[in-house]
Amino acid sequence: MEGDNGKPRATSFWAKYRNIILVVGIVLFLPPLAALVQLTGDVNFCGRWCPRMFFVWREGTTMTAFLMGFLRSYVGVALVALILATTLAFGRYWCSHLCPVASPLEFGSRLVPSPLKLDFSKTPAPSFRYAYLSIYLIVPAIGIGSLCCSYCNFAAIPRLFAAPFSEGDLAYFLRFQGVVNFGLLLFLGVFAKGGRAYCNLLCPIGALDALSNRIGAKFGRRVRIDLANCTNCGECSKVCPTWAIDTQGGTTINQLSCMPCRLCQGACPTQAIYYGKPAS
Amino acid sequence: MKRTLVFLFAASLSVVAAWYRPGDSAHAMGMVSIKGGRALHPVHLPIGKDRYTMVLTGTVLPPYQGDARIVVEGDPALPYSVYGSDPIVDLGLRHRPYFEDQTLTGLQPRDRFTVWVVIRPPEAPAAGKYNVTFYDTATERSVLQIPVFFGAEEGHHHGG
């Protein structure tokens, strides 16, 4: 079994500097700097950077209009393509390390005292997630409505960061959908154990990325368990923010929910968890 | 069994969430040009609300450059406010128009902008058409007009 380039497991770069990388993601994508976003003249994920809308077919849309959506959001298209491609090979590093929409929720969750945190780990996340994704894709196509912008985490989080400085972004939260989005971020993010329930249940990019993670698990690098060393103590499942680890009947990792945050790796007392390619 | 029930519950909840529109929000996109501009999709709002919030994002098509004042037009006139949404720290990587006093100042070709329009009708507006119009301040000609339709139909507009 292969570890991180032969380095000791607990001290790999991605595991050791995850918090710093998460902050870098915030600096690159979110106000006040939104450094990477400003390169294209934008201020947030709406428009060119939108990663959520371009792949959704709407009732009455022509093929030309659909393809124009790809051009209009070309940065978002490139971003999603890059995320899915890298996930195939290396796992969901976007979700675990870089996503600026997820990291504030995770950081926020760390500030909430444990007794106040909500535990969603009994919810079968993939069932919920892919039900949501199915409706996300189907409903606009048949003209019933849309979840794209109304419940957009890529709109709500940047505006949350910008709201203290900008009346325009504050306006987002002074309306019904802004309040609902804010409530969801609190309920499924800040007050959720691990801070990742929103990601795990309601993020369409996360859902697509999880599919890519599952598909690439046969050949790509993933967080895996060395069952020869595993004592089934369950310490890993306690720290997993996406409740991807099941310890009933032997410890297993669900690659449809796992992201390489490597928190389980640090928690494992027998170093039975590693990041690498599948055992041959 | 539990997975199936959760799937059905989540699907039902998602359908309701997608279908229901509170009507106080919409997103429109447009392109500013000397030929009058083009709205990529107009705004549809249900009647009967006491506040409507729209985000308008747009691009400036060459060769237009200038200042554009943003007004909401229609009969009867409705009270409204326009807010800019500029970067909090402008890194100066790209040229950017400056928003002040309901006017986008210093628009240049290929600039991008985001503004918010908040309409607070004193009483529920009747069904009808309004426009959010961008007027070039030098010529007073319209460089972009985004239709805003007030109607009974819900669930048709693009939430922003």
HADDOCK unambig.tbl for C-alpha pairs under 7 A between the chains (distance, minus, plus):
assign (segid A and resid 31 and name CA) (segid B and resid 88 and name CA) 6.50 0.50 0.50
assign (segid A and resid 32 and name CA) (segid B and resid 87 and name CA) 6.89 0.50 0.50
assign (segid A and resid 32 and name CA) (segid B and resid 88 and name CA) 5.02 0.50 0.50
assign (segid A and resid 32 and name CA) (segid B and resid 89 and name CA) 5.53 0.50 0.50
assign (segid A and resid 33 and name CA) (segid B and resid 88 and name CA) 6.99 0.50 0.50
assign (segid A and resid 33 and name CA) (segid B and resid 89 and name CA) 5.54 0.50 0.50
assign (segid A and resid 38 and name CA) (segid B and resid 93 and name CA) 6.46 0.50 0.50
assign (segid A and resid 39 and name CA) (segid B and resid 93 and name CA) 5.77 0.50 0.50
assign (segid A and resid 39 and name CA) (segid B and resid 94 and name CA) 6.71 0.50 0.50
assign (segid A and resid 41 and name CA) (segid B and resid 94 and name CA) 5.51 0.50 0.50
assign (segid A and resid 41 and name CA) (segid B and resid 112 and name CA) 6.17 0.50 0.50
assign (segid A and resid 42 and name CA) (segid B and resid 112 and name CA) 6.53 0.50 0.50
assign (segid A and resid 43 and name CA) (segid B and resid 86 and name CA) 6.83 0.50 0.50
assign (segid A and resid 43 and name CA) (segid B and resid 87 and name CA) 5.66 0.50 0.50
assign (segid A and resid 124 and name CA) (segid B and resid 3 and name CA) 6.17 0.50 0.50
assign (segid A and resid 127 and name CA) (segid B and resid 3 and name CA) 5.73 0.50 0.50
assign (segid A and resid 127 and name CA) (segid B and resid 6 and name CA) 6.23 0.50 0.50
assign (segid A and resid 127 and name CA) (segid B and resid 7 and name CA) 4.90 0.50 0.50
assign (segid A and resid 128 and name CA) (segid B and resid 6 and name CA) 5.93 0.50 0.50
assign (segid A and resid 128 and name CA) (segid B and resid 7 and name CA) 5.20 0.50 0.50
assign (segid A and resid 128 and name CA) (segid B and resid 10 and name CA) 5.38 0.50 0.50
assign (segid A and resid 131 and name CA) (segid B and resid 7 and name CA) 5.30 0.50 0.50
assign (segid A and resid 131 and name CA) (segid B and resid 10 and name CA) 5.74 0.50 0.50
assign (segid A and resid 131 and name CA) (segid B and resid 11 and name CA) 4.87 0.50 0.50
assign (segid A and resid 132 and name CA) (segid B and resid 10 and name CA) 6.16 0.50 0.50
assign (segid A and resid 132 and name CA) (segid B and resid 11 and name CA) 5.78 0.50 0.50
assign (segid A and resid 132 and name CA) (segid B and resid 14 and name CA) 5.89 0.50 0.50
assign (segid A and resid 135 and name CA) (segid B and resid 11 and name CA) 6.29 0.50 0.50
assign (segid A and resid 135 and name CA) (segid B and resid 14 and name CA) 6.27 0.50 0.50
assign (segid A and resid 135 and name CA) (segid B and resid 15 and name CA) 6.37 0.50 0.50
assign (segid A and resid 144 and name CA) (segid B and resid 19 and name CA) 5.68 0.50 0.50
assign (segid A and resid 145 and name CA) (segid B and resid 18 and name CA) 4.88 0.50 0.50
assign (segid A and resid 145 and name CA) (segid B and resid 19 and name CA) 4.58 0.50 0.50
assign (segid A and resid 145 and name CA) (segid B and resid 155 and name CA) 5.48 0.50 0.50
assign (segid A and resid 145 and name CA) (segid B and resid 156 and name CA) 6.77 0.50 0.50
assign (segid A and resid 146 and name CA) (segid B and resid 18 and name CA) 4.63 0.50 0.50
assign (segid A and resid 146 and name CA) (segid B and resid 19 and name CA) 6.81 0.50 0.50
assign (segid A and resid 147 and name CA) (segid B and resid 18 and name CA) 4.96 0.50 0.50
assign (segid A and resid 149 and name CA) (segid B and resid 159 and name CA) 5.37 0.50 0.50
assign (segid A and resid 149 and name CA) (segid B and resid 160 and name CA) 5.29 0.50 0.50
assign (segid A and resid 150 and name CA) (segid B and resid 159 and name CA) 4.96 0.50 0.50
assign (segid A and resid 150 and name CA) (segid B and resid 160 and name CA) 6.07 0.50 0.50
assign (segid A and resid 165 and name CA) (segid B and resid 88 and name CA) 6.62 0.50 0.50
assign (segid A and resid 166 and name CA) (segid B and resid 85 and name CA) 6.34 0.50 0.50
assign (segid A and resid 167 and name CA) (segid B and resid 83 and name CA) 6.33 0.50 0.50
assign (segid A and resid 168 and name CA) (segid B and resid 83 and name CA) 4.97 0.50 0.50
assign (segid A and resid 168 and name CA) (segid B and resid 84 and name CA) 5.60 0.50 0.50
assign (segid A and resid 168 and name CA) (segid B and resid 85 and name CA) 5.16 0.50 0.50
assign (segid A and resid 168 and name CA) (segid B and resid 115 and name CA) 6.81 0.50 0.50
assign (segid A and resid 168 and name CA) (segid B and resid 116 and name CA) 5.51 0.50 0.50
assign (segid A and resid 169 and name CA) (segid B and resid 85 and name CA) 6.50 0.50 0.50
assign (segid A and resid 175 and name CA) (segid B and resid 24 and name CA) 6.38 0.50 0.50
assign (segid A and resid 176 and name CA) (segid B and resid 22 and name CA) 6.51 0.50 0.50
assign (segid A and resid 176 and name CA) (segid B and resid 24 and name CA) 6.86 0.50 0.50
